[in-house]
């Protein structure tokens, strides 16, 4: 039976939401067999699935244990698709980006997806990991002379550690622009803490990163 590209995307998104690793793997392989652009499969499939997961978490219809299953399903597809991704070599001098998860938070699902998409878009990523202290973000931005700092959080308690990073960078007159994102974050919160951008998902984060560095 012939399967359309849209059905592959919908199936991938559903597999991620359902936390179905084997289905996610199967559809990722199928997409490559069909000659579908792996970037498109990630964006229209996995990313849309994680966006739905984020919405469900926000509405308290999904909780951290289920999100971790969704992450496993997403990584299963990523492992198959990633080797086939083409890096954008048309980018100007690659901008350096510090990426990490806010202090007190060990959930790096969104961070890892954004990291991969930014790498594909031609950025140089310096990953400082999860549960990252405020000072580490600032110190690393200075050491690497980074143009961007991206901070994610899944826990509402960790959101509080985003603003101090922004304040410290501004106090030091550092050029780095700050993008924030994660399930509990919204545009109003980002604006309130003085962030330069808010990425609702990985696609949005890449667009904002490009616009902030004038790419």
LUMKOL-27318 format. One line per 3 residues: number of its first residue (from 0); their letters; for each residue x, y, z of N, C-alpha, C, O. Coordinates in steps of 0.2 Angstrom, whole numbers, plus 5000, padded with zeros to 4 digits. Example, Ala and Ser with C-alpha at 12.3 -4.5 7.8 and 13.67 -1.06 7.14 Angstrom:
2
0 = as = 5066:4972:5039:5062:4978:5039:5066:4984:5039:5071:4983:5042 | 5064:4989:5035:5068:4995:5036:5064:5000:5039:5067:5006:5040
This chain:
215
0 = xxx = 5004:4994:5000:5000:5000:5000:5004:5006:5000:5009:5007:5004 | 5003:5011:4996:5007:5017:4995:5005:5022:5001:4999:5022:5003 | 5010:5024:5004:5010:5029:5009:5012:5036:5007:5017:5037:5004
3 = xxx = 5008:5041:5008:5010:5048:5006:5015:5051:5011:5016:5049:5017 | 5018:5056:5009:5023:5060:5013:5020:5062:5020:5022:5062:5025 | 5014:5065:5018:5010:5068:5024:5008:5063:5029:5008:5064:5035
6 = xxx = 5007:5057:5027:5005:5051:5032:5011:5049:5036:5011:5048:5042 | 5017:5049:5033:5023:5048:5036:5024:5053:5042:5026:5052:5047 | 5023:5060:5040:5024:5065:5045:5019:5064:5051:5021:5065:5056
9 = xxx = 5013:5063:5049:5008:5062:5054:5009:5056:5058:5008:5057:5065 | 5012:5051:5055:5013:5045:5059:5019:5046:5064:5019:5044:5069 | 5024:5050:5061:5030:5051:5066:5028:5055:5072:5030:5054:5077
12 = xxx = 5024:5061:5070:5021:5065:5076:5018:5061:5081:5019:5062:5087 | 5013:5057:5078:5009:5052:5083:5014:5048:5087:5012:5047:5093 | 5018:5045:5084:5023:5040:5087:5027:5044:5093:5028:5041:5098
15 = xxx = 5029:5050:5092:5032:5054:5097:5027:5055:5102:5029:5054:5108 | 5021:5057:5101:5016:5059:5106:5015:5053:5110:5014:5053:5116 | 5014:5047:5107:5013:5041:5110:5018:5037:5114:5018:5033:5117
18 = xxx = 5024:5040:5112:5031:5037:5115:5032:5030:5112:5034:5026:5116 | 5030:5029:5106:5031:5023:5102:5038:5023:5098:5038:5025:5093 | 5043:5020:5102:5049:5020:5099:5050:5016:5092:5053:5018:5087
21 = xxx = 5047:5010:5092:5047:5005:5087:5044:5008:5080:5046:5008:5075 | 5038:5011:5082:5034:5015:5076:5038:5021:5073:5039:5022:5067 | 5041:5024:5078:5045:5030:5076:5051:5028:5072:5053:5031:5066
24 = xxx = 5055:5023:5074:5060:5020:5070:5058:5018:5063:5061:5019:5058 | 5053:5014:5063:5050:5011:5057:5048:5017:5052:5050:5016:5046 | 5045:5022:5054:5043:5027:5050:5049:5032:5047:5049:5034:5042
27 = xxx = 5054:5032:5052:5060:5036:5050:5063:5032:5044:5066:5035:5039 | 5064:5026:5045:5067:5022:5039:5063:5022:5033:5066:5023:5028 | 5056:5022:5034:5052:5022:5028:5053:5029:5024:5053:5029:5018
30 = xxx = 5053:5034:5028:5054:5041:5025:5061:5041:5021:5061:5044:5016 | 5066:5038:5023:5072:5038:5019:5071:5034:5013:5074:5036:5008 | 5068:5028:5014:5067:5024:5008:5063:5027:5003:5064:5027:4997
33 = xxx = 5058:5032:5005:5054:5036:5000:5057:5042:4997:5055:5045:4993 | 5064:5043:5000:5067:5049:4997:5065:5055:5000:5066:5061:4997 | 5062:5055:5006:5059:5061:5009:5066:5065:5012:5070:5061:5015
36 = xxx = 5066:5071:5012:5071:5075:5015:5071:5074:5023:5066:5075:5026 | 5077:5071:5025:5077:5070:5033:5075:5076:5037:5072:5075:5042 | 5077:5082:5035:5076:5088:5039:5069:5089:5039:5066:5091:5044
39 = xxx = 5065:5088:5033:5058:5089:5033:5054:5084:5037:5050:5085:5041 | 5057:5078:5037:5054:5072:5042:5055:5074:5049:5050:5073:5053 | 5060:5077:5051:5061:5079:5058:5057:5085:5060:5054:5085:5065
42 = xxx = 5057:5090:5055:5053:5096:5056:5045:5095:5056:5042:5097:5061 | 5043:5091:5051:5036:5090:5050:5033:5084:5054:5027:5084:5056 | 5038:5080:5056:5036:5074:5060:5037:5075:5067:5033:5076:5072
45 = xxx = 5044:5074:5069:5046:5074:5076:5045:5080:5080:5042:5080:5085 | 5047:5086:5076:5046:5092:5079:5038:5094:5081:5037:5096:5086 | 5034:5092:5076:5027:5093:5077:5024:5089:5083:5020:5091:5087
48 = xxx = 5027:5083:5083:5025:5078:5089:5027:5081:5096:5023:5081:5100 | 5033:5084:5096:5036:5087:5102:5032:5093:5104:5031:5095:5110 | 5030:5097:5099:5026:5103:5100:5019:5101:5103:5017:5105:5108
51 = xxx = 5016:5096:5101:5010:5093:5104:5011:5091:5111:5007:5092:5115 | 5017:5088:5112:5019:5085:5119:5019:5091:5123:5017:5091:5129 | 5022:5097:5121:5023:5103:5125:5016:5106:5127:5015:5108:5132
54 = xxx = 5012:5106:5122:5005:5109:5123:5001:5104:5128:4998:5107:5133 | 5002:5098:5128:4999:5093:5132:5001:5094:5139:4998:5094:5144 | 5008:5095:5140:5011:5096:5146:5008:5103:5149:5007:5103:5155
57 = xxx = 5008:5108:5145:5005:5114:5147:4998:5114:5150:4997:5117:5155 | 4994:5110:5147:4987:5109:5149:4987:5104:5155:4981:5102:5157 | 4992:5101:5157:4992:5096:5162:4989:5090:5160:4986:5086:5164
60 = xxx = 4989:5088:5154:4986:5082:5151:4992:5077:5150:4991:5071:5148 | 4998:5079:5151:5004:5075:5150:5009:5077:5156:5010:5082:5157 | 5013:5072:5158:5017:5073:5164:5024:5070:5162:5025:5067:5157
63 = xxx = 5029:5072:5166:5036:5071:5164:5038:5064:5162:5041:5063:5158 | 5035:5059:5166:5037:5052:5164:5035:5050:5157:5038:5047:5153 | 5029:5053:5155:5027:5052:5148:5031:5056:5143:5032:5054:5137
66 = xxx = 5033:5062:5145:5037:5066:5141:5044:5062:5139:5046:5063:5134 | 5046:5059:5144:5053:5055:5143:5052:5050:5138:5056:5048:5134 | 5046:5046:5138:5044:5041:5133:5044:5044:5126:5046:5041:5121
69 = xxx = 5041:5050:5126:5041:5054:5119:5047:5056:5117:5049:5055:5111 | 5052:5058:5122:5059:5059:5120:5062:5053:5117:5066:5054:5112 | 5061:5047:5120:5065:5041:5118:5062:5040:5110:5066:5038:5106
72 = xxx = 5056:5041:5109:5053:5040:5102:5056:5044:5097:5058:5043:5092 | 5057:5051:5100:5060:5056:5095:5067:5054:5094:5069:5055:5088 | 5071:5052:5099:5078:5051:5098:5079:5044:5093:5084:5044:5090
75 = xxx = 5074:5040:5094:5074:5034:5089:5074:5036:5082:5078:5033:5078 | 5070:5041:5081:5069:5043:5074:5076:5047:5072:5078:5047:5066 | 5078:5052:5077:5084:5056:5075:5090:5052:5074:5094:5053:5069
78 = xxx = 5091:5046:5078:5097:5042:5076:5097:5039:5069:5102:5038:5066 | 5091:5038:5066:5091:5036:5060:5091:5041:5054:5095:5040:5049 | 5088:5047:5056:5088:5052:5051:5095:5057:5051:5097:5059:5046
81 = xxx = 5098:5058:5057:5103:5062:5058:5109:5061:5053:5112:5066:5050 | 5111:5055:5052:5117:5054:5047:5116:5056:5040:5120:5057:5036 | 5109:5057:5039:5108:5059:5032:5106:5067:5031:5105:5069:5026
84 = xxx = 5107:5070:5037:5105:5078:5036:5111:5081:5033:5117:5080:5034 | 5110:5086:5029:5115:5090:5026:5116:5097:5029:5111:5100:5031 | 5122:5099:5031:5123:5105:5035:5123:5111:5030:5125:5110:5024
87 = xxx = 5119:5116:5032:5119:5122:5027:5126:5125:5027:5128:5129:5031 | 5129:5124:5021:5136:5127:5020:5135:5134:5017:5141:5138:5016 | 5129:5137:5016:5129:5144:5013:5129:5149:5018:5129:5155:5017
90 = xxx = 5129:5147:5025:5129:5152:5030:5136:5156:5030:5141:5153:5028 | 5135:5162:5032:5141:5166:5032:5146:5163:5038:5145:5157:5039 | 5150:5167:5040:5155:5164:5045:5150:5162:5051:5146:5165:5054
93 = xxx = 5151:5155:5053:5147:5152:5058:5147:5156:5064:5152:5157:5067 | 5141:5157:5067:5140:5160:5073:5140:5155:5079:5138:5150:5078 | 5144:5157:5084:5144:5152:5090:5138:5153:5095:5136:5159:5096
96 = xxx = 5135:5148:5097:5129:5147:5101:5131:5143:5107:5133:5137:5107 | 5130:5146:5113:5130:5142:5119:5123:5140:5121:5118:5143:5120 | 5123:5133:5122:5116:5130:5123:5116:5126:5129:5121:5122:5130
99 = xxx = 5111:5126:5133:5110:5123:5139:5104:5123:5142:5099:5127:5140 | 5103:5119:5148:5096:5118:5151:5097:5122:5158:5102:5121:5161 | 5092:5126:5160:5093:5130:5165:5094:5127:5172:5093:5121:5173
102 = xxx = 5097:5130:5177:5099:5127:5183:5093:5124:5186:5087:5126:5186 | 5094:5118:5189:5089:5114:5193:5085:5110:5188:5080:5106:5191 | 5086:5110:5182:5082:5106:5177:5087:5101:5173:5092:5102:5171
105 = xxx = 5085:5094:5173:5089:5089:5170:5086:5087:5164:5088:5082:5161 | 5080:5090:5161:5077:5088:5155:5079:5091:5149:5078:5097:5148 | 5083:5087:5145:5086:5091:5139:5084:5089:5133:5087:5089:5127
108 = xxx = 5077:5086:5132:5074:5084:5126:5074:5090:5121:5077:5089:5116 | 5071:5095:5123:5070:5101:5118:5077:5104:5116:5078:5106:5111 | 5081:5104:5121:5088:5107:5120:5092:5103:5115:5095:5106:5110
111 = xxx = 5091:5096:5115:5095:5092:5110:5092:5093:5103:5096:5093:5098 | 5086:5094:5103:5083:5095:5096:5085:5101:5093:5086:5102:5087 | 5084:5107:5097:5086:5113:5095:5093:5113:5093:5095:5116:5088
114 = xxx = 5098:5110:5097:5105:5110:5096:5106:5107:5089:5110:5109:5085 | 5103:5101:5087:5104:5098:5081:5102:5102:5075:5105:5103:5070 | 5096:5105:5076:5093:5110:5071:5098:5116:5069:5099:5118:5064
117 = xxx = 5100:5118:5075:5105:5124:5074:5111:5122:5070:5114:5126:5066 | 5114:5116:5072:5120:5113:5069:5119:5112:5061:5123:5114:5057 | 5113:5110:5060:5111:5109:5053:5111:5115:5049:5112:5116:5043
120 = xxx = 5108:5121:5053:5108:5127:5050:5115:5131:5049:5115:5136:5047 | 5120:5128:5051:5127:5130:5050:5130:5134:5056:5135:5137:5056 | 5126:5134:5062:5129:5137:5068:5134:5132:5072:5134:5126:5071
123 = xxx = 5139:5135:5076:5143:5131:5080:5141:5131:5087:5139:5136:5090 | 5139:5125:5089:5136:5124:5096:5141:5122:5101:5145:5118:5100 | 5140:5126:5107:5144:5124:5113:5139:5122:5118:5135:5126:5121
126 = xxx = 5138:5115:5119:5133:5112:5123:5136:5112:5130:5141:5108:5132 | 5133:5116:5135:5135:5116:5142:5131:5111:5146:5132:5111:5152 | 5126:5107:5143:5123:5102:5146:5116:5104:5150:5113:5109:5148
129 = xxx = 5115:5100:5155:5109:5102:5159:5110:5104:5166:5116:5103:5169 | 5105:5107:5169:5106:5109:5176:5112:5114:5177:5117:5113:5181 | 5112:5119:5172:5118:5123:5171:5117:5129:5176:5113:5133:5175
132 = xxx = 5122:5130:5180:5122:5136:5184:5122:5143:5180:5125:5143:5175 | 5119:5148:5183:5119:5155:5179:5126:5157:5177:5127:5159:5171 | 5131:5156:5182:5138:5158:5180:5141:5155:5175:5145:5158:5171
135 = xxx = 5139:5148:5174:5142:5144:5168:5140:5147:5162:5144:5147:5157 | 5134:5149:5161:5132:5152:5154:5136:5158:5153:5138:5159:5147 | 5136:5162:5158:5140:5169:5157:5147:5168:5155:5150:5171:5151
138 = xxx = 5150:5164:5159:5157:5162:5158:5159:5159:5152:5164:5161:5148 | 5155:5155:5150:5156:5151:5143:5155:5156:5137:5158:5156:5132 | 5150:5160:5138:5148:5165:5133:5154:5170:5132:5156:5172:5126
141 = xxx = 5157:5172:5137:5163:5176:5137:5169:5172:5134:5173:5175:5130 | 5171:5166:5137:5176:5162:5134:5176:5161:5127:5181:5161:5123 | 5170:5159:5124:5169:5158:5117:5168:5164:5113:5167:5163:5107
144 = xxx = 5167:5169:5116:5165:5175:5112:5158:5174:5108:5158:5175:5102 | 5153:5171:5111:5147:5168:5108:5143:5174:5106:5142:5179:5109 | 5139:5173:5100:5134:5178:5098:5128:5176:5101:5124:5181:5102
147 = xxx = 5126:5170:5103:5120:5168:5105:5120:5164:5111:5125:5160:5112 | 5116:5164:5116:5115:5160:5122:5108:5157:5121:5103:5161:5122 | 5107:5151:5121:5100:5148:5121:5099:5144:5128:5103:5140:5129
150 = xxx = 5094:5146:5131:5092:5142:5138:5085:5139:5137:5080:5142:5136 | 5085:5133:5139:5078:5129:5139:5077:5127:5147:5081:5126:5151 | 5070:5126:5148:5068:5123:5154:5061:5120:5153:5057:5122:5149
153 = xxx = 5061:5114:5157:5054:5111:5157:5051:5112:5164:5045:5111:5164 | 5055:5113:5169:5052:5114:5175:5051:5122:5177:5055:5126:5175 | 5045:5123:5180:5043:5130:5181:5048:5133:5186:5050:5139:5186
156 = xxx = 5051:5129:5190:5056:5132:5195:5062:5134:5192:5066:5138:5195 | 5064:5131:5186:5070:5132:5183:5070:5139:5179:5075:5142:5177 | 5064:5141:5177:5063:5147:5173:5066:5153:5177:5068:5157:5173
159 = xxx = 5066:5152:5183:5068:5158:5187:5075:5159:5186:5078:5165:5188 | 5079:5155:5184:5086:5155:5183:5088:5158:5176:5094:5159:5174 | 5083:5160:5172:5085:5163:5165:5086:5170:5166:5091:5172:5163
162 = xxx = 5082:5174:5169:5083:5181:5170:5090:5183:5173:5093:5187:5170 | 5093:5179:5178:5099:5181:5180:5105:5181:5175:5110:5184:5175 | 5104:5176:5170:5109:5175:5165:5109:5181:5161:5114:5184:5159
165 = xxx = 5103:5183:5159:5102:5189:5154:5105:5196:5158:5108:5200:5155 | 5103:5196:5164:5105:5202:5168:5113:5202:5169:5116:5208:5168 | 5116:5197:5170:5123:5196:5170:5127:5198:5164:5132:5202:5164
168 = xxx = 5124:5195:5158:5127:5197:5152:5127:5204:5150:5131:5207:5148 | 5121:5207:5152:5120:5214:5151:5124:5219:5155:5127:5224:5153 | 5125:5216:5161:5129:5220:5166:5137:5220:5163:5140:5225:5165
171 = xxx = 5139:5215:5160:5145:5214:5157:5146:5217:5150:5151:5217:5147 | 5140:5220:5148:5140:5223:5141:5142:5218:5136:5145:5219:5131 | 5140:5211:5137:5142:5206:5132:5137:5206:5126:5131:5208:5127
174 = xxx = 5140:5205:5120:5136:5206:5114:5131:5200:5113:5126:5201:5109 | 5131:5194:5117:5127:5189:5116:5120:5190:5117:5118:5193:5122 | 5116:5188:5112:5108:5188:5112:5106:5182:5115:5109:5177:5115
177 = xxx = 5101:5182:5119:5098:5177:5123:5091:5174:5120:5087:5178:5120 | 5091:5168:5119:5084:5165:5116:5082:5160:5122:5086:5156:5124 | 5076:5160:5124:5074:5156:5129:5068:5151:5126:5065:5153:5121
180 = xxx = 5067:5145:5129:5062:5141:5126:5060:5135:5131:5064:5134:5136 | 5055:5131:5130:5053:5126:5134:5046:5126:5136:5043:5131:5135 | 5043:5120:5138:5036:5120:5139:5033:5125:5143:5027:5127:5141
183 = xxx = 5036:5127:5149:5032:5132:5153:5033:5139:5150:5030:5144:5153 | 5037:5140:5145:5039:5147:5143:5034:5150:5138:5032:5146:5134 | 5033:5156:5138:5029:5159:5133:5032:5166:5131:5037:5168:5134
186 = xxx = 5030:5169:5126:5033:5175:5123:5032:5181:5128:5037:5185:5129 | 5027:5181:5132:5026:5186:5137:5032:5186:5143:5035:5191:5145 | 5033:5179:5145:5038:5178:5150:5045:5180:5147:5049:5183:5151
189 = xxx = 5046:5178:5141:5053:5180:5138:5054:5187:5137:5059:5190:5139 | 5048:5191:5136:5049:5198:5135:5050:5201:5142:5054:5206:5143 | 5046:5199:5147:5047:5201:5154:5054:5201:5157:5056:5205:5160
192 = xxx = 5057:5195:5155:5064:5194:5158:5070:5197:5154:5076:5197:5155 | 5068:5200:5148:5072:5204:5144:5076:5199:5139:5081:5201:5136 | 5073:5194:5137:5076:5189:5132:5076:5192:5125:5071:5196:5124
195 = xxx = 5080:5191:5121:5080:5194:5114:5075:5190:5110:5073:5192:5104 | 5074:5183:5112:5070:5179:5107:5067:5174:5111:5069:5172:5116 | 5061:5171:5109:5058:5165:5112:5056:5160:5106:5053:5162:5101
198 = xxx = 5059:5154:5107:5058:5149:5102:5052:5144:5105:5054:5140:5110 | 5046:5144:5102:5041:5139:5104:5043:5132:5103:5041:5128:5106 | 5047:5131:5097:5049:5125:5095:5056:5125:5092:5059:5131:5091
201 = xxx = 5059:5120:5089:5065:5120:5086:5065:5124:5080:5070:5127:5078 | 5060:5124:5076:5060:5127:5070:5060:5135:5071:5064:5139:5068 | 5056:5137:5076:5055:5144:5078:5062:5146:5081:5064:5152:5079
204 = xxx = 5065:5142:5084:5072:5144:5087:5077:5145:5082:5081:5150:5083 | 5077:5141:5077:5082:5142:5071:5080:5149:5068:5085:5153:5066 | 5074:5150:5066:5072:5156:5063:5074:5162:5067:5077:5167:5064
207 = xxx = 5073:5162:5074:5075:5168:5078:5082:5169:5078:5085:5174:5078 | 5086:5163:5079:5093:5163:5079:5096:5167:5073:5100:5171:5073 | 5093:5165:5067:5096:5168:5061:5094:5175:5061:5098:5179:5058
210 = xxx = 5088:5177:5063:5086:5184:5062:5090:5188:5067:5092:5194:5066 | 5092:5185:5073:5096:5189:5078:5103:5190:5076:5106:5195:5078 | 5106:5186:5072:5113:5187:5070:5113:5190:5062:5118:5191:5059
213 = xx = 5107:5191:5060:5107:5194:5053:5108:5190:5048:5111:5192:5042 | 5107:5183:5048:5109:5178:5043:5103:5178:5038:5104:5174:5033
